[in-house]
Amino acid sequence: MDLMAPERFTGSFTQQEPIPEEGIEAAVAVLRHGRLHRYNTAPGEVAETALLEEEFAALVGAKYCLAVASGGYALGCALRAVGVKAGDRVLTNAFTLAPVPGSIAALGAVPVFVEVTEDLVIDLSHLERMAGESGARVLMLSHMRGHLCDMDALMALCNRLGVTVIEDCAHTMGASWNGVPSGRHGLVGCYSMQTYKHINSGEGGFLVSDDAEVMARAVLLSGSYMLYARHRAAPAPEVFENIRLDVPNVSGRMDNLRAAILRPQLKRLEDRRERWGVLYRTLEAGLAGTNGLRLVPRPAAEVYVASSFQFLLPDWPEGRIRALIARCAARGVELKWFGAPEPVAFTSRYEHWRYAAPVPLPQTDKVLAGLIDMRLPLTFSPEDAALIGRIIRAEVLAVQQSGEEVAAVVLGD
Ligand SMILES: *Cc1c(COP(=O)(O)O)cnc(C)c1O
């Protein structure tokens, strides 16, 4: 072996596992009978979508569950269902993904951004301050990249302030805080089944809640027409009686094809969480104690589903971070950076969401300037995770030693 040749990683950071055979067979059965619409059922048949909702409600211990077209749709539907109107202010994390402020803006409501801590969770003291300053009565809490804040403290604070909590669990399906599943602390929990999340139907979303009125509104909003009695995890038909003519149809249903693909994956969620945990902890061990690199501590109360990995390069000059990203890329390791001046692919930050007229948040700026992010698909083996850890560690040390910096590429050149 050539001792001078550096190790290279050759796997794909965007390759998911295939759909389980059981899901493929169920999908083919739906295609064969042709009843893809959730309310198109043969006599006595229960739609795949209704069964999926029932199974997910049981999994997270919720009274009600609604499956919808996407995670972003679930967020907008939840906001409408709890009564957010155009012009209302809605608190949300400054560190999140674009569809979160987008769901608020889509209602004509106004996002009010809250600072992130260096542990990558919402800053509770800034939340209290912004709730007071803005008068907002709803928090869209995004568990961005799967990091849960102290949910007991957050709920105590929001209850005291009279702030309704909607949870964005796009990165925390299967996670929990002090034994309570993520999505079950707030009034409504929202999830995504988009390809890069924890179960995969290409697109898809869930809402869960124990509140009968809110869920009846969500079911009507999703486009149930007067067929809501065909659900199995929805409130009783009486709950719909008084509101069914007042709630608009904002069509965004789940279909039976995607539900068929998802049902077998729900059964595997726990197994996936364990496998993600092995990859995460392998990487974490490989990077521990690397000079100049800060790992994100994981509280004992948190059970996480680590479909991605983050670390911080506190106070690094931008040029050095660019040099590190280039060096890692040359060895097959794809890192994403939340500090880049321009949004790249899926990665953007609050100041890029100009429609929301964001005000500067110095603490968030400082954290995001050094925040590195990496996907961790389940097609990686623990050996892959160890190799990726060795490459990052070596390049972090090498780039600091050489003092190398790479200038920003001017876009449009
Ligand atoms: C993906 C994602 C969403 C939205 O989910 P879609 O299903 O893609 O609409 C919301 N919040 C976060 C943090 C996400 O990553």
The ligand as an ORCA input file, in Angstrom:
! r2SCAN-3c Opt
* xyz 0 1
  C     -37.675     19.215      5.344
  C     -38.036     20.143      6.411
  C     -39.319     20.698      6.514
  C     -40.369     20.576      5.450
  O     -40.599     19.335      4.987
  P     -41.021     19.042      3.463
  O     -41.651     17.699      3.631
  O     -39.781     19.040      2.640
  O     -42.006     20.080      3.045
  C     -39.594     21.475      7.613
  N     -38.680     21.723      8.551
  C     -37.419     21.258      8.472
  C     -36.459     21.590      9.554
  C     -37.063     20.448      7.396
  O     -35.813     20.007      7.286
*
